[in-house]
């Protein structure tokens, strides 16, 4: 029964991670992942402890904006698809790069 609860908790974490841009669900996923690691360590299910540790790392990575520990957010730029296609078209023309 306890193992089934742990699997449901893991499914909830994955669901929370799939929710794009909803920071509160990511925090909830992190909290559930930490809880799963603790519960599984207490009951001695080593495989679920390892899965939980991986889930904690993924949750922390997601909360950091996709970069470990927050990364350098000021260095990324957003480029439109149209600009990329125009540049690619120029490169593919005869005499292009």
C-alpha positions in Angstrom: 0.0 0.0 0.0 2.8 2.4 0.9 4.6 1.7 -2.3 1.4 2.5 -4.3 1.2 5.9 -2.5 4.8 6.5 -3.4 4.1 5.8 -7.1 1.1 8.1 -7.0 3.3 10.8 -5.5 5.8 10.3 -8.3 3.1 10.7 -10.9 2.0 13.9 -9.2 5.5 15.3 -9.4 5.7 14.5 -13.1 2.4 16.1 -13.7 3.5 19.2 -11.7 6.7 19.4 -13.9 4.7 19.3 -17.1 2.7 22.3 -16.1 4.5 25.1 -18.0 5.0 28.4 -16.3 3.2 27.5 -13.1 5.8 28.1 -10.4 3.6 27.1 -7.5 3.1 23.6 -8.9 6.8 23.3 -9.4 7.3 24.2 -5.7 4.6 21.6 -4.8 6.4 19.0 -6.9 9.7 19.8 -5.1 7.9 19.4 -1.7 6.3 16.1 -2.7 9.6 14.8 -4.1 11.4 15.6 -0.8 8.6 14.0 1.1 8.9 10.9 -1.1 12.6 10.6 -0.5 12.1 10.8 3.3 9.2 8.3 3.4 11.0 5.9 1.1 14.2 6.1 3.2 12.2 5.4 6.4 10.5 2.3 4.9 13.7 1.2 3.2 12.8 1.2 -0.5 16.2 2.1 -2.0 15.0 2.2 -5.6 12.3 4.7 -4.8 14.8 6.8 -2.8 17.0 7.0 -5.9 14.1 7.9 -8.1 13.1 10.5 -5.6 16.5 12.1 -5.5 16.5 12.3 -9.3 13.0 14.0 -9.1 14.3 16.4 -6.5 17.1 17.4 -8.8 14.8 17.8 -11.8 12.4 19.9 -9.7 15.2 22.1 -8.5 16.5 22.4 -12.1 13.1 23.5 -13.3 12.7 26.0 -10.5 16.0 27.5 -11.5 14.7 28.4 -14.9 16.1 25.4 -16.6 19.6 26.3 -15.5 21.4 24.9 -12.4 20.8 27.2 -9.5 19.1 29.9 -11.5 21.9 30.3 -14.1 22.6 33.6 -15.8 19.2 34.7 -17.1 20.5 38.0 -18.5 22.5 36.3 -21.2 19.7 34.5 -23.0 18.0 36.2 -25.9 14.7 35.5 -27.7 14.8 35.3 -31.5 11.7 34.9 -33.6 11.3 32.0 -35.9 10.8 34.3 -38.8 14.2 35.9 -38.2 15.8 32.5 -38.0 14.2 31.4 -41.3 15.2 34.5 -43.1 18.8 34.0 -41.9 18.7 30.4 -42.9 17.3 31.3 -46.4 20.2 33.8 -46.9 22.7 31.1 -46.0 21.2 28.6 -48.4 21.2 30.9 -51.4 24.0 30.4 -54.0 26.8 32.7 -53.0 25.6 32.7 -49.3 27.8 31.7 -46.5 
